[in-house]
Amino acid sequence: MPELPEVETVRRGLAPHLEGQRITRVDQRRPDLRWPMPPDLVQVLTGARVTTLRRRSKYILADLDRGPSLLLHLGMSGRVRIESEPLGQFHHDPSILPRHDHLVLETESGSRITLNDARRFGAVDLVREGEAHPLLSGLGPEPLSDDFTPGRLAAAFAGRRAPVKALLLDQRVVAGLGNIYVCEALFRAGIHPTRAAGHIGSDRIAALHGAIRDVLAEAITAGGSSLRDHRQTSGELGYFQHSFRVYGREGQPCPRPGCGGTVRRIVQSGRSTWYCPVCQR
């Protein structure tokens, strides 16, 4: 599933084509994805102007000049494709089949934004003004925001016996982190993924806080990580997967200079975890 860097990459790709633009036509080709789409989706979007395109955790939100905001979740296989004049400006991936195009937005400038989702695990919804939307309520701080501090992370860990990796994947602790970037951040901070979160000292929590921010920023710069389904809105792959230090590298030497360890894989709560048993403790 796309994590924060992949979703932020898509948001940045969409922004020049949606922000400030009026939606002139909406083609909704099925009533649902993972959940039913709102019955008034076409009515709300048609003629509305997108004032701001933002991201919250792993969700893209398009604020409109009237009424609700559009919420988009890419799920496991969702992709967003942009076509604009002149035709052919963007690369088209032949693996993206038109029968999986489920929602198409056209703007006054001639851009055509298509949501393609082969497995239909994504979501399209409307966030009504004053509504506590179930996908957004209870989310923790954004890890690249000023609200996410070493002190706030320490407070979330205090007294907790749960493994640090499990808490970092809890969206109530910090929003947007997933398996890839938690594994990478723990490696950079030298923290074993099974260590009880409440037993991590303040200096190491500060190192972990910095590692989380660094790995996310680097991944966004690289366009995210393309493992199976993620593409940028232009159709290009992300490249951060070439910078993985432990994720998916079971049996390979630890990349930390002088360590000499070998990357291992364990399963935690049904998810694979990659780490170095020598330099992560």
N, C-alpha and C positions, 0 to 999 in steps of 0.2 A: 504494500500500500504506500502511495506517495507520502513522504514526510514533509516537514516544514520547508526545507530547501526546494523540493520539487514543486510544492504548491506556490511558494513565493516566486519561483521562476515563471510559472504559468501566469501568475498575477501580473508580473512585470511585462510579460509578453502581450497580455491582453490590454493593459492600461492605455497605450497609444491609440487603440482601436475602439475603446469603449468609453473612457472617461470624457465627459463633456459631449458625448454623442447621444442623439435621440434614436431610439429603437423604432424603426419604421415597419418592421414585419416580424412576426414570430410564427415559426412552424414547429408545432409540438406534434411529434409523430407517434407517441405512445402515451398512455395515461400514467405510467409509473416507471420507476427504476427500482431501487431497493424498496422504496416506499412510494405510495401514490403521490403524484404531483398535485399541487393545488388546483382545484377546478377552475379558478379564475386567473390562472397563470397568464394565459394569452391576453386576456383583457387588461390585466395590470401592467404588463410589460409593453404592449403596443402603444406607441406614442410617448412613452416615458423617456426622460433624459437621465443618463447615468451621471451622477454628480461626483462620486468617489468610488474607486475600486480598491478594496482593502482585504487584508487577510486576518483571520482570527484562528489560531491553531492551524488545523489542516483544512480550513474552509475558506473559500473566496466569497466575499460579500460585495455586491454591487448596490450602492445606495442610490435611490431614485429621487427625482425631484417631486415625486408625489407618492404618498402611501408607503408600502413596505419596501424592504431591501430584498434583493434576489440572493439566495444562498446556493452555492455550488460546491458539491463534494465529489471528488474524482473517484473515490472508492478504489477497487483493486486494479481496474483496467481503463478507467476513464481518461480520455485525451481531449484536448481542445484544439481545433484546427481553425486557422484564420485564412480567409481568401479575400483579396482586395484587388482593385485595379492598380497596375496592369495585371491581368491574369497570369498565373505562373510565377509570380514574385516569390512565392513560398514553395518549399519542397513538399511534395505529397508522398507520404509513405504508402506504398501499394498494399501493405498488410492491413491498413485501416479500411474495412469494408463499408460501403455506403449503407448497407442494411442495418448497421449499428449506429447510424447517425440518428439520434433521438430528439435533439432540440437544436433548432437553427435560428439565430438572431441576425437580422439585417439592420444596418445603421444608415443614417442619412448620408454618410460619406461614401457609402458603397461597400463597406466591409461586411463580410459574412462570417459569423462565428458559429462553429458547429461543435456540439458536444457528442463525441463518439464513445460508446461504452459497451464493449462486447459482452462482458459478464453481468452488466447491470447491477453492480454493487454500489454505484454512486448514488447521488441524491440531488434533486432540484427542489427547492422549497422557497417560500416567502417568509420573511421575518417581519411580523407586524409590529408597528410602533407600540412600545410599552410591553411587548411580549417577552416572557422568559423562555426563549426557544430551548427545547430539550437538548439540542446538539451543542448549544453554546453556554448554557447555564452551568455554573460550577467549575468552569475552566480556570486553571491556574494562570500565573503570569506568563506573558510572552518572554521567551528566553533572551531575545535581543533588545528588550525594552529596559527602561530604567527601573521598572517595578521588580525586575528579577535581580536580586542582590545576593551576595554570599550569606548575609544575615537571614534573608527570607528562606534560602535553601537550608540553612542550618536549623531554622525553626521547624521546617517541614520534616527534617530528619530526627529531631530531638526525641529520644526515648523509643524510637522505632526499631523493632527487631527484624523487620522485613528486609530482604536483600536490597542493596542500593539500586540494582538494576530495575527491580520491580517498582520501586518508588519513582524512579525517573520516567518510567513508562506510564505512570499514573497521570492522566491529563489534569487532575486536580492539583498536582504538585507543580508541574510545569507544562505548559501547553505546546503541543506540536512535535514533541520528541517521539521518535520511533526506534525500532530495533537497531537500524544501521548506526545512527548517530549517537545512541547511548553506548553501544559497544566501542565506537571510536573515541568518544569523550572519556570513558573510563580508562581506556588504554593510555591516552595522553596524560591523564591525571595519576596513573599508576595505582589505580584502585581495583581490587578484585571484585568481580560482579556479584559474588555471593556474600560479600561482607555486610553485616548488619548496618543499616544506615545510621543508627544511633551511636555506633561505635567509631564513627569517622570524626577525627579531630578538626578543629576550625581551620588550620592551615591547609589541610587536604581538601576540605570543602571549598575553600577559596580557589585552590588549584582546579578542582572539578568545575566550579562555576566558570572560570576562565576557559577551560578546555571545551565546555559546551558552546560557549559563544564563538570561540575560534573555529571549531569544526563546522558549525552552522554557517558562519560567514564565508568560509572557504568553499563550502559546498554550493552556496548560492552563487558565488562568483563563477564557479565551474558549470553552472546550469543544472545542478542537481546530479543525482546518480541514476543512470539508466541501467537497470538490471533486466527487466522483462518488458514492461509496458510504458515506462515514462518517456515522454518526448516533450521538448519545448514546443511552444505554440507554432514555431516555424517548421516543425517536423524534425529538427535536429536533436541529436542525443545530448544528454548531459554527460559530463566527463569526470565527475568526482570519484566514480568507482575505480578509476586508475590510481587514486590516492589513498585507497583503503589501507590501513596498517594492520588490522586484524580481521575485519569482517570478511567472511568467506575464504580465509587463508589458512584453514586447518592443515597442520603438518608442515607449514612453511616456517623458516627461521623468523624469530622476532626481529622486527626492523630497528629496534632501539639499539644504538651502537654500544657494543660491549656487553649486551645482555646474555646472549648465547642460548636463550630459551627457544622453545618451539610453540607455535600458536596451537591452542587446543579449542575444541568445541564441546560445550555441554548444553543440556536442554533445561531451561528454566520456565516453568509455567507454560510448557508447550512451545516455547520459542527457542531457537538456537541462539547461543551466546558464544562469541569468539573472544579469546583473551590469551594473554601470556602468563603462565603460572609462575614464572620467575620474577618478572619485574612488576607485576600487579599483585598487591597484597592488601 
